[in-house]
């Protein structure tokens, strides 16, 4: 048996909680650290106007992470119930559906944002001075929001195999 393997049916609840909580917490902290480090590099390297542009685009990070967390939490609960009843195929179908729908929503959101970039920048509070920086940052960040969303879903889905450290 692998050292990291977890038996959800027989393991002591406090021990199971610790084995699941610590990797989950670390995964979420490291995910948030990406945004913080991005802000530090932009603020130090480019300046305060660029940091303002990053903060104008930041709601898209929160939206993509929110979509991922919503589908990740939901599908992990439903899939866990199916796995407890030895319905592995049904659990796999639920996971596939959750990833497909959340990815479709995020890609649609990204396409709409990229299509109406200038309007979206003004809607989020950009000034004429910051607009070029906001649009440039959008060009680099918005296409990769699907990866941010998949990270959020993955934090929950990968744990279902009984190896939370891998997630």
N, C-alpha and C positions, 0 to 999 in steps of 0.2 A: 504494500500500500504506500502511496506517495506521502511524504511528510506534510505537504500542504493540503492534502485531500481532507474533505469535510463530509461527515455522515450526518445529514440533517435529521435523520430519524432517531439516532441513538445518542448523539453527543449531548453533553451537559449544556444547558441553556446559557449560563453565564460565560462558559468557555466559548461556545458558539458565537455569542454576542461579541466577545472580544475579537475573535478571529475574523468576524465580518466587519466590525465597526472600525478598527484601526486601518485596514487597507482602504476602506471606503472613505474615511476622513482624509487620509493622505492623498488619495486620488482627486478628491474635490479641492483640496488645498493646492495641489500642484496645478490643477486646471485653472484656478483663480490666479495663480502666480504668473501664468503666461500673460495675462492682461496687465498685471502690475509691472512686469519686466518690460513689456512693450511700451508702457507709459514712461518708464525711466529712460529707456534708450531714446525715445522720441524727444522727451523734454530736455535731456542733456545734450543730445546730438544735434537736434534741429532748432529747438527753441520753444518758447511759450506759445507762440501762435500755432505751431504744429501740435503741441499738446492739447490746445483748445480744439483743434480739428479732430484729434483722436477722441476726445470726450464727446464731441457732437455725434460721432459715428458709434460710440459705445453702446447705445441702446440696441443696436443690431446684435452685438455680442450677447446681451441679456436675453433678447428675443430668441435667438437660435439656441442658447443654453436652456431657456425655459421650455421650448418645444421638445428638446432632447430629454430634459428631466421629466416632463409630463409623460411622454411616451415610455421612457425608460422605467420609471417607477410603476406605471400602470401595467406594462407588459411583464415586468419582473414578478409582480404579485400574481397575475393571472397564470403565467407560465409556471411559477412555483407550485401553485395549486394543482395544475395539470401534471407536473412532474411528481408530486406527492402521490398521485393516483396512477402512476406509471403510464401516463399518456404522453410519451415523448414526442410523437409526431404532431399532436395537437399543440403542444408547447412550442415546437419548432415553427409551426404555421403562425401562431400568434406573434412570435418574435419577428418572423419575416414580414408579417403585415405591419407591425409597429415600425420597423425600420423603413419599409417602403413608403408608408404614409408620411412619417415624419420627414423623410428625405424629400419626398415630393412637395410637401408644404414648404420646406426650407428652400428648395431650388426655385419654386414659384416666387417666394418672397424675394430671393436674390435677383431673379430676373426682373421683377417689378421695380425693385430699388435701382438696379442698373439702367433700366429703361427710363425712369424718371429721377435720375440722380440729382439734378439741380433743384427740382421741386422738393425732393426729399431732404436735401441739405438745408434749404430755407425753412422747411417745416420743422426740422429739428433744432433750429435756432442759429444757423450760420449767418454771418454778416457777409457783405460783399468783399471785405478784406480777407476773411477766412475761406471763402468759397473755393478758390483754387486748391488750397491745401486739403479741404474736406473732400473735394472730388478726387484728388489724387489718392488720398488714403482709402476712399471707397473703392477705387479701381483695384487696389491691392488686397483689401480685406473682405469685401462682400462676396467675391467668388469662392472664398474658402470658409464661409460660415457653415456650409454643409459639413465640413470636417469638424468644426466646433460642436455642431449638433450631434454628430456621430460619436464624438468623445463622451458627451453627456449620456447618450443612450448606452454606450458601451460600458460605462461604469456600472450599470445595473445588470445588463444582459450577460456580460462575461462572468460575473459572480455566480450565475446559475449553474455553472459546471462544477461548483464545489471548490474552486481555487480562487479565493478572493485576492490573494497577493498578485496573481497574474493580471487582474483587472487594474 
